[in-house]
Structures are given as structure tokens and as C-alpha cells.
Amino acid sequence: MATFSEEPTYVYTEMKQHKTNVISFENGKEARYSKGSFVREFTLEFRSLNGTDKDTIVDFYIAREGRSETFDWENPIDSTTYTVRFSDDALSIENVDYDIFDILVNFVEVL
């Protein structure tokens, strides 16, 4: 399994999300059930990357075919390695200056 090892400027957000199905009935009542344990989502921000560092992230993303393939990532905050995937099939790269780039990357934990 591949490992994402690029160091972010910082972990922008860590979110814990439960998976709950809610069924609404015509009389206003609801039925709810859990679809398993919660998953974590991480948003990493990479600021002021040079072209080489930007290409490393883009190449890793392309090799995983967007959100198709899982990989390992060590969270720099808690030093825990998570199995994750990209949350999106699109990667946005902002060119902030000549050969300077910002990238926001979203990971979803895979259980």
C-alpha cells in the first residue's frame, strides 16, 4: 500500500462523522439507525509549494486515481497512521505566484 508522506503546512481540520440513516415517514415520525462507527475526515493545507513539491502531490493523487485507491497517512498531530483515501475526484491547485502553489487536500478514513 502506498504512503502519503508530504508534510502539510498544517492540518486545517479534523472532523469525526457518524454514518446515520434517517427515514422520514408521512406522519412526521422518523426511524434512525447507525451504519457503523464514525469516520474521520482530514483537511490538509499545503502553502507556498514550489513546482517540484506541487508535482509530487499531484503525481500521488493521479496514481491513486482520485478517490479510487486507499493509502496510509500519518497524522502529524497525533502520530497515528490512518488508512485513508482522497475525498474528491478533483484536485484544486492555486497558482499564487510564479512557481508558487497552494493545495488543499481532503482525506477520508477508510475502516
Summary of the structure (lengths in Angstrom):
residues: 111
radius of gyration: 17.2
end to end distance: 14.8
largest distance: 59.8
contacts: 281
relative contact order: 0.27
helix: 12%
strand: 50%
